[in-house]
């Protein structure tokens, strides 16, 4: 991959969610710097809602964005974004980086549901989402990658997702696609000619007693149980709209295995 341009923008955002002792969730830390802005929005029940708002376009080549979220015991947090993120070429070239660091304590719950990440022609972005969960934490995380805008060739997009429960790896996978990526990314074993790919991972202690069956509930959608306990739904689609529809329907296909097959 290309070299990192140190002339880019550095931006950081941090969220800390804690049980407020009254059945709700407080946000003692909600800080953002640079082009990342965090906004608390109207929540529901015990869940606090936060939206990540881009105060300017990007990330551009050479930028480095970091987002941290920490959910304490008994806290419930839902994080989304105000709009899709566009990975754009920078004025001075180079690769952009985006790091997401997530920790959830036992008894905490996080729904991490950003809008799609779109790789624009000429851009180069490496994303690493690293999640550490304690046993008994619950996670729902969605990632959606779109290669190019309508009628446009994509840039280079590398995304790695690492999920650990009590320090044990549940999922560690990387997708490298677009202009300049190693050959085969567009072949039948990866995207199969599609331009949108995504995944939904759910970590829930209930899957220990009720493991989920593997399934292919729709064309382009596959459900795979993981150790941890967790379930991964992976999807490919011709566009972002179809991708979202596939991932939205995935939880309905989480069918518990029969005792004989578990």
LUMPAKE-615221 format. One line per field, with one value per residue: residue in three letters; x, y, z of N, C-alpha, C in turn. Coordinates in steps of 0.05 Angstrom, whole numbers, plus 5000, padded with zeros to 4 digits. Example, Ala and Ser with C-alpha at 12.3 -4.5 7.8 and 13.67 -1.06 7.14 Angstrom:
2
rest = ALA;SER
n_x = 5264;5257
n_y = 4886;4955
n_z = 5156;5142
ca_x = 5246;5273
ca_y = 4910;4979
ca_z = 5156;5143
c_x = 5264;5258
c_y = 4934;5001
c_z = 5156;5157
This chain:
262
rest = UNK;UNK;UNK;UNK;UNK;UNK;UNK;UNK;UNK;UNK;UNK;UNK;UNK;UNK;UNK;UNK;UNK;UNK;UNK;UNK;UNK;UNK;UNK;UNK;UNK;UNK;UNK;UNK;UNK;UNK;UNK;UNK;UNK;UNK;UNK;UNK;UNK;UNK;UNK;UNK;UNK;UNK;UNK;UNK;UNK;UNK;UNK;UNK;UNK;UNK;UNK;UNK;UNK;UNK;UNK;UNK;UNK;UNK;UNK;UNK;UNK;UNK;UNK;UNK;UNK;UNK;UNK;UNK;UNK;UNK;UNK;UNK;UNK;UNK;UNK;UNK;UNK;UNK;UNK;UNK;UNK;UNK;UNK;UNK;UNK;UNK;UNK;UNK;UNK;UNK;UNK;UNK;UNK;UNK;UNK;UNK;UNK;UNK;UNK;UNK;UNK;UNK;UNK;UNK;UNK;UNK;UNK;UNK;UNK;UNK;UNK;UNK;UNK;UNK;UNK;UNK;UNK;UNK;UNK;UNK;UNK;UNK;UNK;UNK;UNK;UNK;UNK;UNK;UNK;UNK;UNK;UNK;UNK;UNK;UNK;UNK;UNK;UNK;UNK;UNK;UNK;UNK;UNK;UNK;UNK;UNK;UNK;UNK;UNK;UNK;UNK;UNK;UNK;UNK;UNK;UNK;UNK;UNK;UNK;UNK;UNK;UNK;UNK;UNK;UNK;UNK;UNK;UNK;UNK;UNK;UNK;UNK;UNK;UNK;UNK;UNK;UNK;UNK;UNK;UNK;UNK;UNK;UNK;UNK;UNK;UNK;UNK;UNK;UNK;UNK;UNK;UNK;UNK;UNK;UNK;UNK;UNK;UNK;UNK;UNK;UNK;UNK;UNK;UNK;UNK;UNK;UNK;UNK;UNK;UNK;UNK;UNK;UNK;UNK;UNK;UNK;UNK;UNK;UNK;UNK;UNK;UNK;UNK;UNK;UNK;UNK;UNK;UNK;UNK;UNK;UNK;UNK;UNK;UNK;UNK;UNK;UNK;UNK;UNK;UNK;UNK;UNK;UNK;UNK;UNK;UNK;UNK;UNK;UNK;UNK;UNK;UNK;UNK;UNK;UNK;UNK;UNK;UNK;UNK;UNK;UNK;UNK
n_x = 5017;5007;5050;5041;5016;5042;5022;4969;4903;4892;4845;4803;4757;4717;4678;4646;4606;4562;4525;4472;4451;4398;4370;4381;4428;4487;4531;4590;4636;4642;4672;4703;4749;4777;4755;4715;4654;4614;4548;4497;4436;4363;4347;4324;4287;4331;4375;4428;4437;4482;4508;4555;4582;4607;4646;4670;4689;4715;4750;4810;4867;4924;4901;4885;4839;4811;4768;4741;4705;4676;4640;4608;4592;4525;4510;4479;4488;4480;4508;4511;4516;4512;4511;4533;4603;4654;4711;4764;4810;4871;4900;4954;4963;4975;4960;4900;4880;4836;4818;4781;4766;4739;4710;4673;4643;4626;4557;4546;4522;4527;4508;4533;4527;4542;4533;4543;4611;4643;4685;4719;4740;4810;4823;4853;4847;4855;4822;4814;4778;4774;4751;4740;4711;4683;4664;4596;4582;4545;4541;4525;4545;4553;4580;4590;4613;4625;4643;4663;4626;4563;4571;4626;4695;4727;4769;4826;4812;4819;4798;4798;4772;4770;4751;4747;4733;4738;4793;4801;4804;4749;4734;4774;4788;4804;4790;4812;4808;4793;4824;4891;4893;4911;4906;4844;4806;4758;4737;4700;4707;4709;4683;4655;4642;4607;4594;4586;4595;4586;4579;4549;4558;4540;4545;4528;4510;4468;4474;4506;4475;4437;4458;4469;4445;4483;4469;4441;4404;4387;4401;4466;4473;4499;4499;4537;4554;4597;4651;4649;4605;4581;4552;4560;4539;4547;4548;4540;4527;4497;4492;4489;4437;4412;4448;4440;4388;4395;4428;4395;4355;4380;4382;4332;4339;4370;4371;4360;4402;4383;4381;4407;4440;4471
n_y = 4976;5048;5100;5133;5198;5249;5300;5302;5310;5303;5271;5260;5223;5209;5165;5151;5108;5099;5064;5099;5092;5098;5068;5084;5109;5144;5193;5206;5221;5253;5270;5305;5320;5360;5343;5308;5301;5291;5278;5277;5244;5237;5186;5118;5088;5054;5063;5102;5147;5163;5203;5204;5258;5285;5341;5362;5344;5278;5219;5245;5231;5216;5233;5217;5186;5173;5136;5124;5081;5065;5022;5014;4969;4950;4993;5020;5031;5063;5075;5114;5144;5208;5210;5177;5159;5187;5165;5201;5224;5255;5322;5319;5267;5198;5150;5144;5135;5101;5088;5048;5038;4996;4979;4937;4925;4870;4857;4904;4937;4947;4978;4985;5021;5048;5090;5073;5064;5096;5085;5128;5142;5142;5148;5123;5083;5055;5017;4999;4963;4949;4907;4895;4853;4838;4776;4764;4813;4849;4855;4889;4898;4932;4934;4968;4970;5006;5006;5056;5112;5120;5092;5098;5081;5047;5070;5049;5004;4980;4939;4918;4876;4862;4821;4807;4765;4765;4767;4727;4710;4721;4736;4754;4786;4809;4852;4869;4911;4940;4991;4974;4934;4867;4815;4781;4800;4816;4770;4707;4684;4725;4784;4774;4806;4844;4909;4926;4908;4876;4866;4837;4830;4795;4789;4751;4727;4690;4657;4616;4578;4571;4557;4581;4561;4550;4585;4602;4649;4682;4703;4723;4730;4704;4665;4653;4615;4633;4620;4642;4671;4680;4708;4714;4751;4756;4795;4808;4854;4889;4944;4997;5001;4951;4920;4939;4922;4866;4857;4877;4839;4795;4781;4756;4706;4679;4621;4577;4520;4451;4406;4358;4373;4413
n_z = 5000;4992;5018;5081;5087;5123;5126;5132;5164;5234;5275;5331;5371;5428;5468;5528;5562;5617;5667;5698;5749;5755;5721;5671;5620;5626;5597;5611;5585;5525;5476;5422;5370;5318;5251;5266;5299;5357;5374;5421;5414;5415;5459;5474;5522;5566;5536;5511;5457;5405;5354;5302;5270;5212;5210;5167;5100;5084;5108;5078;5035;5074;5122;5191;5229;5293;5333;5396;5439;5500;5539;5600;5654;5655;5624;5565;5497;5435;5374;5317;5251;5219;5164;5103;5099;5061;5031;5008;4957;4976;4977;4976;4965;4986;5039;5077;5146;5190;5254;5299;5364;5410;5473;5516;5577;5621;5622;5596;5536;5467;5407;5347;5292;5240;5181;5111;5086;5035;4981;4943;4876;4867;4920;4982;5034;5098;5145;5213;5257;5323;5373;5441;5486;5549;5582;5578;5558;5508;5438;5378;5315;5255;5190;5130;5065;5006;4940;4904;4877;4842;4779;4781;4786;4840;4896;4934;4986;5049;5100;5166;5215;5282;5334;5402;5458;5525;5517;5480;5412;5370;5320;5265;5212;5145;5092;5029;4977;4912;4871;4859;4897;4917;4867;4852;4887;4865;4847;4845;4895;4931;4923;4877;4832;4853;4882;4933;5000;5063;5134;5192;5258;5316;5384;5438;5500;5503;5460;5476;5503;5464;5409;5341;5277;5217;5155;5091;5078;5036;4968;4964;5018;5078;5137;5194;5250;5305;5351;5420;5452;5385;5324;5255;5201;5133;5073;5003;4950;4894;4904;4955;4978;4969;4998;5051;5060;5059;5104;5144;5145;5164;5222;5230;5210;5246;5270;5323;5335;5333;5390;5374;5333;5353
ca_x = 5000;5022;5059;5024;5023;5040;5011;4940;4889;4888;4819;4797;4731;4716;4652;4645;4578;4561;4499;4469;4440;4369;4359;4389;4456;4500;4555;4608;4655;4632;4692;4712;4767;4781;4731;4696;4637;4595;4523;4477;4409;4342;4350;4300;4290;4356;4397;4437;4442;4502;4512;4580;4577;4631;4645;4680;4690;4739;4779;4826;4893;4941;4886;4884;4817;4809;4744;4741;4680;4678;4614;4611;4572;4497;4504;4470;4495;4475;4523;4507;4528;4492;4511;4555;4630;4668;4740;4771;4839;4881;4914;4982;4964;4980;4939;4887;4875;4814;4819;4759;4773;4714;4710;4647;4645;4605;4532;4542;4511;4533;4499;4551;4512;4547;4524;4564;4636;4645;4712;4718;4763;4835;4828;4866;4839;4857;4805;4817;4759;4783;4731;4746;4688;4684;4644;4570;4577;4530;4549;4513;4562;4548;4600;4581;4633;4615;4666;4657;4599;4549;4585;4654;4714;4734;4796;4836;4799;4827;4783;4803;4754;4780;4733;4756;4717;4756;4819;4802;4794;4724;4735;4796;4788;4811;4782;4829;4796;4794;4848;4916;4891;4920;4887;4825;4786;4733;4730;4678;4713;4707;4660;4639;4632;4590;4607;4579;4600;4582;4576;4535;4566;4525;4557;4507;4513;4447;4482;4519;4455;4422;4476;4455;4452;4492;4446;4443;4375;4381;4423;4485;4474;4506;4500;4556;4559;4625;4655;4651;4590;4575;4542;4568;4524;4562;4531;4550;4504;4505;4492;4486;4410;4408;4465;4427;4365;4404;4437;4372;4338;4396;4375;4308;4348;4386;4354;4375;4407;4369;4400;4422;4460;4487
ca_y = 5000;5072;5112;5152;5226;5261;5327;5301;5319;5284;5276;5240;5225;5189;5162;5133;5105;5086;5063;5123;5085;5103;5052;5095;5109;5170;5196;5224;5232;5255;5290;5302;5341;5359;5342;5290;5313;5273;5291;5259;5247;5226;5158;5103;5072;5056;5065;5128;5147;5182;5204;5216;5277;5296;5370;5369;5319;5262;5224;5249;5218;5227;5237;5195;5190;5153;5137;5105;5078;5048;5018;5002;4949;4960;5015;5012;5053;5059;5095;5114;5167;5225;5206;5159;5170;5186;5165;5218;5228;5279;5341;5311;5238;5182;5133;5153;5114;5104;5067;5047;5021;4992;4961;4934;4910;4851;4869;4927;4931;4967;4975;5002;5020;5071;5090;5061;5077;5095;5089;5145;5137;5157;5148;5100;5083;5031;5019;4977;4964;4930;4906;4878;4849;4820;4756;4775;4837;4844;4873;4887;4915;4931;4948;4968;4981;5011;5012;5076;5123;5109;5094;5106;5061;5052;5073;5025;5003;4957;4940;4895;4875;4843;4820;4788;4762;4757;4764;4705;4719;4710;4743;4771;4783;4833;4854;4889;4912;4964;4996;4969;4912;4842;4803;4762;4812;4819;4744;4693;4677;4749;4801;4763;4827;4863;4933;4932;4885;4884;4845;4843;4811;4797;4774;4750;4703;4671;4638;4594;4558;4568;4563;4587;4544;4564;4587;4620;4656;4697;4706;4744;4732;4679;4667;4633;4618;4635;4615;4668;4661;4702;4701;4732;4752;4769;4799;4824;4865;4908;4972;5000;4997;4922;4910;4944;4904;4839;4857;4882;4815;4773;4770;4739;4680;4667;4599;4560;4493;4431;4393;4337;4385;4434
ca_z = 5000;4991;5043;5096;5084;5150;5125;5135;5189;5256;5288;5351;5385;5450;5481;5551;5571;5643;5680;5715;5774;5754;5699;5645;5613;5625;5579;5625;5566;5498;5466;5395;5361;5289;5235;5278;5320;5369;5383;5434;5403;5432;5464;5478;5546;5580;5516;5502;5428;5397;5325;5293;5249;5199;5208;5140;5084;5089;5109;5054;5036;5095;5147;5211;5247;5314;5349;5418;5453;5523;5552;5626;5664;5658;5606;5538;5479;5406;5359;5288;5238;5206;5135;5094;5100;5035;5031;4986;4953;4989;4960;4974;4962;5010;5050;5102;5166;5209;5275;5317;5388;5425;5496;5529;5601;5626;5628;5579;5510;5447;5380;5331;5267;5223;5153;5094;5079;5005;4971;4919;4858;4873;4949;4993;5062;5114;5169;5231;5280;5343;5394;5464;5502;5572;5581;5586;5543;5483;5416;5351;5299;5226;5173;5102;5047;4979;4923;4884;4874;4819;4754;4786;4795;4868;4904;4949;5012;5065;5125;5183;5238;5302;5357;5422;5482;5547;5506;5460;5386;5359;5291;5257;5183;5131;5064;5014;4950;4897;4854;4871;4916;4905;4849;4862;4905;4851;4837;4857;4923;4948;4918;4855;4814;4867;4890;4961;5017;5090;5154;5217;5279;5341;5406;5458;5518;5498;5439;5490;5507;5440;5385;5317;5254;5193;5137;5068;5076;5012;4950;4972;5047;5091;5166;5204;5279;5313;5380;5433;5429;5366;5298;5234;5176;5112;5050;4980;4936;4873;4914;4984;4986;4971;5020;5077;5062;5066;5131;5161;5148;5175;5249;5229;5202;5267;5279;5342;5327;5349;5408;5361;5315;5367
c_x = 5018;5030;5040;5034;5020;5028;4981;4930;4888;4862;4814;4769;4730;4689;4656;4616;4578;4532;4496;4457;4410;4355;4365;4418;4466;4524;4574;4630;4643;4649;4700;4729;4771;4755;4710;4680;4617;4571;4505;4450;4389;4345;4323;4304;4317;4380;4402;4444;4462;4505;4540;4575;4604;4629;4656;4682;4715;4731;4792;4853;4911;4927;4888;4862;4817;4784;4746;4714;4684;4651;4618;4589;4545;4490;4496;4474;4490;4489;4518;4521;4507;4490;4533;4581;4642;4698;4749;4801;4847;4896;4943;4985;4969;4955;4926;4882;4851;4814;4794;4766;4749;4719;4682;4651;4622;4579;4526;4533;4517;4522;4515;4541;4517;4535;4548;4589;4640;4673;4711;4743;4787;4841;4842;4862;4842;4841;4811;4797;4767;4764;4740;4722;4695;4661;4618;4564;4561;4538;4533;4529;4557;4570;4590;4602;4622;4639;4658;4629;4587;4565;4615;4670;4721;4763;4806;4824;4807;4813;4789;4785;4764;4762;4744;4737;4735;4784;4822;4791;4769;4724;4759;4799;4793;4801;4799;4820;4799;4820;4874;4916;4902;4898;4868;4803;4759;4723;4708;4682;4711;4682;4643;4627;4614;4607;4600;4582;4596;4579;4562;4545;4550;4538;4537;4510;4492;4455;4497;4499;4439;4439;4460;4464;4464;4470;4454;4414;4367;4405;4441;4488;4480;4508;4518;4559;4589;4627;4654;4632;4582;4564;4551;4550;4540;4545;4547;4526;4514;4506;4486;4457;4404;4424;4451;4403;4373;4412;4415;4356;4354;4388;4350;4316;4366;4369;4370;4378;4391;4390;4417;4444;4478;4514
c_y = 5025;5082;5131;5180;5240;5289;5326;5310;5296;5291;5253;5245;5203;5190;5143;5133;5089;5085;5086;5118;5088;5087;5063;5094;5138;5169;5215;5235;5230;5277;5284;5326;5338;5357;5322;5304;5292;5288;5270;5265;5234;5196;5144;5085;5077;5061;5094;5126;5170;5180;5217;5233;5287;5326;5380;5343;5303;5236;5226;5234;5232;5233;5212;5201;5167;5158;5116;5105;5058;5047;5003;4982;4962;4983;5004;5036;5044;5082;5092;5138;5182;5220;5186;5174;5166;5186;5179;5219;5254;5297;5332;5281;5224;5168;5146;5129;5121;5081;5070;5028;5020;4973;4961;4916;4890;4865;4895;4918;4954;4959;4995;5001;5044;5068;5079;5078;5073;5102;5103;5140;5155;5158;5123;5101;5056;5035;4995;4981;4942;4931;4886;4877;4832;4799;4768;4802;4830;4865;4867;4907;4910;4946;4945;4983;4983;5020;5031;5087;5113;5114;5101;5083;5067;5060;5047;5026;4978;4960;4914;4898;4853;4845;4799;4788;4751;4751;4743;4715;4705;4714;4761;4768;4810;4830;4876;4889;4939;4967;4992;4946;4886;4829;4783;4775;4814;4792;4731;4686;4701;4765;4791;4784;4847;4887;4942;4906;4894;4860;4855;4821;4816;4778;4775;4724;4682;4650;4614;4571;4552;4575;4565;4569;4561;4564;4606;4629;4671;4698;4729;4746;4705;4685;4645;4637;4618;4627;4642;4674;4685;4690;4722;4729;4768;4772;4814;4831;4884;4937;4973;4994;4967;4910;4915;4926;4876;4838;4861;4856;4792;4763;4752;4710;4666;4645;4581;4532;4474;4418;4372;4349;4405;4423
c_z = 5000;5018;5055;5093;5111;5150;5129;5162;5209;5271;5308;5363;5405;5463;5505;5561;5598;5653;5699;5742;5776;5732;5672;5640;5611;5606;5592;5607;5538;5485;5438;5387;5331;5274;5244;5300;5330;5380;5397;5422;5422;5435;5467;5502;5560;5562;5509;5472;5422;5367;5320;5268;5238;5196;5182;5125;5092;5103;5081;5058;5057;5121;5165;5231;5267;5330;5371;5432;5476;5537;5577;5632;5667;5639;5578;5519;5450;5392;5329;5276;5223;5176;5128;5095;5072;5040;5005;4982;4965;4969;4955;4970;4988;5020;5075;5120;5183;5229;5293;5340;5406;5449;5508;5553;5603;5634;5612;5551;5491;5420;5364;5302;5250;5196;5136;5091;5049;4997;4944;4902;4866;4903;4958;5023;5075;5140;5187;5254;5299;5367;5416;5482;5526;5569;5592;5574;5518;5462;5391;5334;5269;5211;5144;5085;5019;4962;4900;4886;4848;4793;4757;4795;4824;4872;4917;4977;5026;5092;5141;5208;5257;5326;5377;5446;5504;5536;5485;5434;5377;5329;5286;5227;5170;5102;5051;4986;4937;4881;4869;4891;4902;4888;4862;4879;4892;4840;4853;4887;4942;4941;4894;4837;4827;4875;4918;4977;5046;5108;5179;5237;5304;5361;5429;5474;5513;5477;5451;5493;5482;5416;5360;5294;5232;5172;5114;5063;5051;4994;4959;5002;5059;5121;5177;5234;5284;5342;5393;5455;5411;5340;5278;5210;5155;5087;5028;4964;4914;4883;4944;4993;4989;4994;5047;5081;5070;5095;5151;5165;5161;5202;5249;5221;5222;5280;5298;5331;5344;5367;5394;5344;5329;5375
